Amino acid sequence: MFNSLRIKLTFWYALILALTLIVFVLVFYILINQTVMQLADDSLDDASDALITRLTNSPVQSNESIEDVLEDFRFQYIVFVIYDRENNLIAASPRLQNNAKLKYPTFNISVEDVPIEKLDTEFTTSGVYTTVTIKNESNIRIFQENASIGGREINIATLRPLTNQTELLSNIRFLLVSGIPAALLLSILGGYYIAQKSLRPLNEMNDKASYISSHNLYERLPTKNGNDEVENLAATFNRMLGRLEDSFEIQKRFMSDASHELRTPLAIILGEAEVSLQKKNRPEEEYRESLEVIEQEGARLSKIVEDLFTLVRADADQYELDLSTFYLDELINETAKAVRTLVKTRGLALVVSSGTDLSFEGDEALIRRLIIILLDNAIKYSQQDGRVTLKCSAENSTYIVAVSNSGEPIPTAERSKIFERFYRAEASRPQKDNYEFGTGAGLGLAMGKWIAETHHGELLLSKSDESETVFTITLPKTLKKNQN
């Protein structure tokens, strides 16, 4: 139960609110208590000052005159007791004399009950406040200060019960203490409702996501026009589903194309073998022709499998480059020599232009393969009596290798697809018959693009029109050791 995010949110919300309420109630009650007591103290201080003023203005300061002043000087909740310096009683309010009771709710004392021994008998200039309990009655607040009346030093104790203040504070405590559970209950209910409402879109997303599988990746999570965190999460998840759908489609197409490309040479090999085995006493020339066909198709099949294996390892990030330092211009010239005979048999002209001492750090076999792939395509799609150009130059911190050919341009609609695996543009760019230099499986440019990017460069179709088609390789001069 407590694993539910809804319960956790409600719990933490209630806990934080409870701590906040407790702190607020404590601070509020302390301030109220201080304010109430301060008002009570101010009333005692004012009453004591008023009595001192009356006594000072009295013409006679005998005990009897002081008693007369107290007779006329009365407050509803305040009484006075006056002592000399030795704490001997001089006078008291009439309601405290002769055991007369001062009757307030839960407050009944006489003058003898006033705790004289607890009073500060030193004649201070600022006065002393004390709170005492007499006969288990309500608390009594006492303010005691000294005064000099006609050269006579007296000690005035001003008393008032704290019954009203105690009842007020008790009522406030009751309201606060009873209000906290009620507020917490409301907050728990409200927090649970808010959490449930806030998490409802997540539950809907969970239900929808549970329904999506590899068979219906076209499905998407429901979204609205909002811009909150939940909507952003749904939009991000939908984008991920889109990428997964594209990956599955590419995988399906890859498997379909791979099986098709592998089926053709296998069918040819099997066909030639069956024909050779069915006929007996065939001339040696026919057997030789069949074996040549089987060898060619086997080599083509082996090349396709090798390319597929390389691309699979690349996709899994398991291909390790065999790094070495070599001269790119020498590799360019060696590659050009390897295809020069084929170029001549095709009736084409091969133009090679390269700088010298172009030191490069990378995987020599892969770079050679990249250039052969581009030369393969250039020769394959060149027009009769056309020209194939191979150029290499250095610019700042990069090398630029360009391979171009004269022939039919690549249609605009197909230019964004030529680097996809198994994609071939033979339908729109006819190649020469009986061309057998490459595999013809549509893996070349995909392989070339991977090789360039693995060396932190790029392979681009920089131009394709009626005059020529140009592929450009950009490679950094130095490949960092910690990069693959």
URRA-V790246 format. One record per residue. N is the residue number from 1. NEAR is the number of other ideal C-beta (glycine too) atoms within 8 Angstrom. D_FIRST is the distance of its C-alpha to the first C-alpha in whole Angstrom. Layout:
N_NEAR_D_FIRST, N_NEAR_D_FIRST
This chain:
1_4_0, 2_6_4, 3_4_5, 4_7_6, 5_7_9, 6_10_10, 7_10_7, 8_9_9, 9_12_13, 10_12_12, 11_9_12, 12_8_15, 13_12_17, 14_12_17, 15_8_18, 16_8_20, 17_12_22, 18_10_22, 19_8_24, 20_8_26, 21_11_27, 22_9_27, 23_8_30, 24_8_31, 25_11_32, 26_8_33, 27_8_36, 28_9_36, 29_12_37, 30_8_39, 31_8_41, 32_10_42, 33_9_43, 34_8_45, 35_8_47, 36_11_47, 37_10_49, 38_8_51, 39_8_52, 40_12_53, 41_11_55, 42_8_57, 43_11_58, 44_16_60, 45_11_61, 46_8_63, 47_12_64, 48_14_65, 49_8_67, 50_9_69, 51_14_70, 52_11_72, 53_8_73, 54_10_75, 55_12_76, 56_8_77, 57_5_79, 58_11_81, 59_3_84, 60_6_84, 61_9_81, 62_6_82, 63_7_80, 64_7_81, 65_11_81, 66_15_77, 67_9_76, 68_8_78, 69_12_76, 70_14_73, 71_7_74, 72_6_74, 73_10_71, 74_6_68, 75_7_64, 76_4_62, 77_8_59, 78_11_61, 79_12_64, 80_16_66, 81_14_68, 82_13_71, 83_15_72, 84_10_74, 85_9_74, 86_5_74, 87_10_71, 88_6_74, 89_9_73, 90_9_75, 91_10_74, 92_12_70, 93_11_69, 94_9_71, 95_8_68, 96_13_68, 97_9_71, 98_3_73, 99_7_69, 100_9_69, 101_8_65, 102_12_63, 103_5_61, 104_9_57, 105_4_54, 106_6_53, 107_12_56, 108_8_59, 109_12_61, 110_9_65, 111_10_67, 112_5_67, 113_8_63, 114_12_63, 115_8_62, 116_8_65, 117_5_64, 118_6_61, 119_14_62, 120_7_63, 121_7_67, 122_4_68, 123_7_69, 124_9_67, 125_5_67, 126_5_64, 127_9_63, 128_10_60, 129_9_57, 130_10_55, 131_8_53, 132_9_54, 133_7_53, 134_10_56, 135_6_56, 136_4_52, 137_11_53, 138_10_51, 139_9_51, 140_15_54, 141_15_55, 142_14_58, 143_14_60, 144_12_63, 145_12_66, 146_10_69, 147_11_72, 148_8_76, 149_12_78, 150_5_82, 151_4_81, 152_8_80, 153_9_76, 154_13_74, 155_16_70, 156_14_68, 157_13_65, 158_15_63, 159_14_60, 160_12_58, 161_13_55, 162_12_51, 163_11_50, 164_8_49, 165_10_48, 166_10_46, 167_8_45, 168_9_44, 169_12_42, 170_8_40, 171_8_39, 172_10_38, 173_9_36, 174_8_34, 175_8_34, 176_11_32, 177_8_30, 178_8_29, 179_8_28, 180_12_26, 181_7_23, 182_8_24, 183_10_24, 184_12_20, 185_8_19, 186_8_21, 187_11_19, 188_11_16, 189_8_17, 190_8_19, 191_13_16, 192_10_14, 193_8_16, 194_8_18, 195_13_15, 196_9_14, 197_7_18, 198_9_18, 199_11_16, 200_8_17, 201_11_20, 202_8_18, 203_8_16, 204_9_20, 205_14_21, 206_8_18, 207_8_19, 208_11_23, 209_9_23, 210_6_21, 211_8_25, 212_9_27, 213_6_29, 214_4_32, 215_4_34, 216_7_33, 217_11_33, 218_5_35, 219_8_31, 220_7_30, 221_10_27, 222_9_27, 223_8_29, 224_5_30, 225_2_33, 226_6_31, 227_4_31, 228_6_27, 229_5_25, 230_11_23, 231_12_27, 232_9_28, 233_9_25, 234_13_26, 235_9_30, 236_8_29, 237_11_27, 238_11_30, 239_8_33, 240_8_31, 241_13_31, 242_8_35, 243_8_36, 244_9_34, 245_10_36, 246_8_39, 247_8_39, 248_10_38, 249_8_41, 250_10_43, 251_8_42, 252_8_43, 253_9_46, 254_10_47, 255_8_46, 256_8_49, 257_11_51, 258_11_51, 259_8_52, 260_8_55, 261_12_56, 262_11_56, 263_8_57, 264_8_61, 265_13_62, 266_10_61, 267_8_63, 268_11_66, 269_13_66, 270_8_65, 271_8_68, 272_12_70, 273_10_70, 274_8_70, 275_9_73, 276_11_75, 277_6_74, 278_5_75, 279_8_79, 280_3_81, 281_3_84, 282_8_83, 283_5_85, 284_6_83, 285_6_83, 286_10_80, 287_10_78, 288_8_78, 289_8_77, 290_12_74, 291_8_73, 292_8_74, 293_11_71, 294_12_69, 295_8_69, 296_9_68, 297_13_66, 298_10_64, 299_8_64, 300_12_63, 301_12_60, 302_8_60, 303_9_59, 304_15_57, 305_9_55, 306_8_55, 307_12_54, 308_10_51, 309_8_50, 310_10_51, 311_13_49, 312_8_46, 313_9_46, 314_11_46, 315_6_43, 316_6_41, 317_6_43, 318_6_45, 319_9_48, 320_5_50, 321_11_53, 322_7_56, 323_8_58, 324_8_61, 325_5_64, 326_9_66, 327_9_69, 328_15_67, 329_12_71, 330_8_72, 331_13_69, 332_14_70, 333_10_74, 334_9_73, 335_13_70, 336_12_73, 337_7_75, 338_7_73, 339_14_73, 340_9_77, 341_6_78, 342_9_76, 343_12_76, 344_8_80, 345_6_80, 346_9_78, 347_6_80, 348_12_78, 349_8_79, 350_12_77, 351_8_77, 352_10_75, 353_7_75, 354_13_73, 355_8_74, 356_5_75, 357_6_73, 358_12_69, 359_9_67, 360_12_64, 361_9_61, 362_12_59, 363_12_58, 364_10_62, 365_7_61, 366_12_58, 367_15_61, 368_11_64, 369_11_61, 370_14_60, 371_15_64, 372_11_65, 373_13_62, 374_12_64, 375_14_67, 376_12_66, 377_13_65, 378_14_68, 379_16_71, 380_11_69, 381_12_69, 382_13_72, 383_7_75, 384_4_78, 385_6_80, 386_11_77, 387_10_76, 388_16_73, 389_13_73, 390_17_71, 391_11_71, 392_14_69, 393_8_69, 394_9_68, 395_6_67, 396_4_65, 397_5_62, 398_11_62, 399_15_64, 400_12_65, 401_13_65, 402_13_66, 403_15_67, 404_12_69, 405_15_71, 406_9_73, 407_11_72, 408_8_70, 409_9_67, 410_13_63, 411_8_62, 412_5_60, 413_4_58, 414_11_57, 415_10_57, 416_4_53, 417_7_53, 418_11_56, 419_8_53, 420_8_51, 421_10_51, 422_13_53, 423_12_55, 424_7_58, 425_10_61, 426_7_64, 427_5_64, 428_8_65, 429_11_66, 430_5_69, 431_8_69, 432_6_72, 433_4_73, 434_4_73, 435_10_71, 436_6_69, 437_8_68, 438_10_65, 439_9_62, 440_7_62, 441_9_58, 442_11_57, 443_13_55, 444_12_58, 445_12_57, 446_14_53, 447_14_54, 448_13_56, 449_11_54, 450_10_51, 451_14_54, 452_14_55, 453_10_51, 454_12_51, 455_14_54, 456_9_52, 457_11_55, 458_8_55, 459_14_57, 460_7_58, 461_10_60, 462_7_62, 463_8_65, 464_9_66, 465_7_69, 466_3_72, 467_4_73, 468_11_71, 469_14_67, 470_11_66, 471_14_63, 472_10_62, 473_16_61, 474_10_60, 475_15_59, 476_10_59, 477_10_61, 478_6_59, 479_11_56, 480_6_54, 481_5_53, 482_3_49, 483_6_49, 484_6_49
